[in-house]
Amino acid sequence: MALKAALRAHLVGRGLALVLIALVAGVFFSFAVDRKLDMERAQRAVILAVALAGVGYVMWRFLLRPLGVPLDAEELALVFEHHYPELGDRLISTLQFSHSDVERLGSSEGLVREVAKQANAMAEGLDSTAPLEGRETWRRLGIAAAAVAVLATFSILRAEDMGPWFQRNILFRDIDYPRETYLRVEVEPGFEVVRGGSITVTVTADDEHVVPDEVIFHKKFPGLGIEREAVRADEAQSNVFVKTFENITERLEFRVTGNDHTTEWYEVSVVDPPELVSLHFTITYPGYMDRPKAAVSAQHGVVSIPPGSRLTMAGRANKDLASGGLLLDSRPVAPEQGWLEVEDVADADGKTKRRGVKGFLQLADRVKAQSLTLQIKLQDARGITNPRGAVYILRIEPDNAPSVHVDRKGVRGDISTRAMLPLVIQVRDDHAVSGIEVTVATTPPPSGSAEDGTEEAESRPTSPAATT
């Protein structure tokens, strides 16, 4: 029984020694990885799970499994005889004879008694604990104690690091390790950008600590891996680093490293802007043109329209809208000149959605420019606007002055006073003519003539029926 108790004690000591060594190794492994990579909470949890799995394996392999082996008398006899080979299998033989039918084995009882007598005599003066090899047990315990002492000393000397390690990897708090450089990241306008838009990232290094000469942007695009780009400090401020990402069309992830500081990964998501999927124009011409309303296609982005016309529009957007507006040559349109409002429309399933737009634009009677730029600005329900919007060119159809041709009818030369003067007047215009006005003036006769004086000019409007 003494050998059995001592053997189990040594098994426990050796197993615990290896478990302690594995625990210390797991702590240093977790600290080294987390301090180097500044991992996120989920990553720290994985590293802790790996370390605990290693410690668990060592505990099962070198502590629990050996203790689970039954130490019966025959096993102890084998251990004893292995250490004292002079016993010559007498102990194990005696035990086996004692549990067997001697006659059935064909052995002599005298022989059995003689073997047992010799075994007892030879074992009487032997040390029952000698087979335990206590030196190996104490060596392992010494190594474990040294490992624990190293960890304790390291924790005291590097308390500024081990304190955060404990809170980050055991308590899973999001705190930072002390470092030489501290970086702050700001994104303008934010971490959500309209497809095709751009963002500006400003990295500021705390100037009370070490300021690096450059920072490295690690950019990750779907399917393209990680790209790295070095950015130098701003010329005006040596601790400010600015990077602009332009024409972003897909999700972007990035982080920044500078000296010993590595920031977390930042994700920039891309959203589709509100856009018109359909738009219809109708032109109402000025009354004097006497032209019916005309539906104009907006597919080509150019609309020909004369001054004084009203452009009515109706369309549908790709997402729910909050508001809309009109810009003419980049300036907001005055309410009396035009407006654009949002309305509910039914989709193919009959559900009502706030995606319709309608409005109008009234052109002035006189427009000097040859063309105008009409921009339709939309804002969706989340407040996202389209920076480009839907742009159309209004090509102004000029209203040229009418051409007039006057000819006399049946009159060749001079005429008498108060004579009837038949005239043929032809007027042509690119749109229409509402009427003409004829002005008649006389010139004074030559000096010495019978009549002297000047007759005043006379203006008479003609009937519109007389115009062509």
Secondary structure by P-SEA (a helix, b strand, c coil): caaaaaaaaaaaaaaaaaaaaaaaaaaaaaaaaaaaccccaaaaaaaaaaaaaaaaaaaaacccccccccccaaaaaaaaaaacccccaaaaaaaaaaacccccccccaaaaaaaaaaaaaaaccccccccccaaaaaaaaaaaaaaaaaaaaaaaaacccaaaaaaaccccccccccccbbbbbbbccccccccccbbbbbbbcccccccccbbbbbbbcccccbbbbbbccccccccbbbbbbcccccccccccccccccccbbbbbbbbcccccbbbbbbbccccccccbbbbbccccbbbbcccbbbbbbbcccccccccccccccccccccccccbbbbbbccccccccccccbbbbbcccccccbbbbbbbbbccccccccccbbbbbcccccccbbbbbbbcccccccccccbbbbbbbbbbcccccbbbbbbbbbbccccccccccccbbbbbccccccc
